Each structure stands twice: as structure tokens, then as C-alpha cells.
């Protein structure tokens, strides 16, 4: 995956952009999203293990995520489910990162 390939789409591109290029950009963004989701899961699990949420007066990672990052309950549940599963099954996060496991199946 090449993060360098991602570029912003101008409101009115100077030259027409090929359909294949648009799809390649979307593919690259999706690959990066999955890698980030796996990395996030690892860091969420580490923050939970260290109980970093307590420093902010939160009872759990849910409270920290809702307060600090304005996540919904559903987003918190989904992310923590993946993070906790990833601590038990590292291959789950590797499969998520490389795209062989769709993120909704990781939950």
C-alpha cells in the first residue's frame, strides 16, 4: 500500500481523472483504513490494560472514547470488541490490517 498515492480531489480538477484512478484511490484509502483500525485496536487494548481511562475520571474505555473523541456508544462497543479480541488473537488484527478479514467480521 502506498500512502503517497492518496491525493485530494479538487472541486474542479484541471484535467479529467480516469475512472481507474478514482477506484485506485478508493482502494488505497480502504487499505489504509483497515491498517489504522488494526493499529487503533492494539493501542486501545494497551490503554485499557494500563487503565489510562481512570486518569480522566472515567470508569472505562467507553467513557474515555465518548468524552475525548466524541464517539457513539456503538462506535465504542465495536472498537473495544475488536481490541479485546485482538489481544487474544493477534492473527485477527493482522488479517484485519492486510484486508483479508472485513472489519465487520472482526467484531
Steps between C-alpha positions, in 0.01 A plus 500: 500500500632842419371779719668744262246417230216666687428847378217741552241529231472859394155651467565545129802295385710669232498179295255211495583224745484145367244265654776250581686770692191582707451132585870459581477794741198344671683165525802673656284687750323177600833321551623785719173503695537131582863541604403790723212303650740217595752748644224674692386168645851427627527842664150482649585164653823642643321805641240272657770271644667802660161639612585836346132592504513540879725808481216689333249383758343241271383158612593335170642549154144566384484814712840614384415452132159665531640799687836552332415405141121546495436139398153349515425200721491281190840619381646439847354152518622407154854632554537338843363169376769493232769618744417231755478227238833616361670452836390137494553439130778712347436337164158670500665843494753390239216375279309822555804711409577311181138504387441127510244546781225759454471727801138405564609134532762594759223613734 
